Amino acid sequence: MTAVDTVQAAPARERIVVVAFRKAAVPRVNGYLDYLLSRGVPVTVLVADGQGWKQAPRFDPRAEVLSLARRENRQPFVWTYTLLVERGPGGVLRRAARLPGPAGGAGRRLVRAHAKAVRLIRKWFFWRGYKAVRGHSLRRIALRRLEALRLEDARRVVIADTAAVPFGWSLARRRPDLEVTRAMDVSAYEPLPVTDPAPEQGFDPARLERPYTQL
């Protein structure tokens, strides 16, 4: 292999794993992904997009994205709250809204009132309680699915937000041979040329959406 070949190809065991459990991290992560993927560095993103990700931007579709959404939504606390406060009453009221005459009109008013109440309850009660334990709940879920991350061929794991920090701590203790960091450092990849022309062509992740893989 020549020196030129060494510069133009990402080294072996170069895949990066990014862990993002909050939607606020998506824009910053996408900037990091763009830099790496444009230079041929493979990236896997582990995302917990089950709760609090409504209208969140999508990740760069060139990356492999593994989702914990289904697992998060099946947690007893989340599932029970959703059923008893949101889906259950909402379903009953929507059926009432389809009734003819005054009963249907009353049902439609109740549907609107319920939707408003749900937004307030979720914001002021559900999230205040759930946010305090969400990171630790997701830590347990993610640690049971390490095999899907294929860490044996990963160079480092980047923890993108505070909700993912408990998972990062546990992973670092479990895998002391693996670099686990909060830093999105790209200095090691500066010598690599841009091999994917998509960013220069007005690349738009929203137009090239790639389904997330559910774990």
Secondary structure, DSSP 8 states (H G I E B T S, - for coil): --HHHHHHS--SS-EEEEEE-SGGGHHHHHHHHHHHHTTT--EEEEE--SSS-TT-----TTSEEEE-HHHHHTSHHHHHHIIIIIIHHHHHHHHHHTSSHHHHHHHHHHHHHHHHHHHHHIIIIIHHHHHHHHHHHHHHHHHTTGGGGTGGGEEEEEE-SGGGHHHHHHHHHH-TTSEEES----GGGTTS-----GGGGT--GGGG----EE-
